[in-house]
């Protein structure tokens, strides 16, 4: 009887140890998995151009009561009347709608559509 009890105890301990190892490994795997970086959120805005700095490739737009500075890059697309245009086509008092993203505290224009 003692031999049976000892054998059952040994099997129980062995089973408990064997079952706990894969669970621990799974927890460790989940902890080391890194989440992919979130893509930059595209933000939209409409407004009026109140200043253009061609040397710095920046422009200021008035949105309601705020004036915001936007940076144009080589990837920024400018459109007017359904055609692609250049940064030089931004004129004062032009109405624009745009898509941009934040790079730190800087607003970076992605698509600027000149409406007027």
Phi, psi and omega in degrees: 000319179295323180295320179295314179298316179296320179294318179294321178296317179296317179295319180296314179295315179300318180295318180297317179293316182296322181284332182281335181294310179297324179296319178295319179296321179294319179297318179296321179296318180293325181290330183271348180286126179263141177282143178293151179294141179287138176292154180294132183287133177277126179250150181238149181202154174235149179179195183236134178288125178244350178199143178226129176242099184290329180294318181269354185053049175233159175213156181246131178242143176262121177242109182054253182254002183250147173248126184237139177267133179238141179258134174261141178241183176293339180270350180292133179252130177248134180227145174211130180054038177079003181243153176283131180234182183255170176303324181298342180279354174289124181237152177301145179067013175282138173277135180225153166237141186213158172244134181215170174225163180265134173238091190071240177259000181271134175272124182245121182286134176257311180222123178241119178252117180275119185268339186226000000 
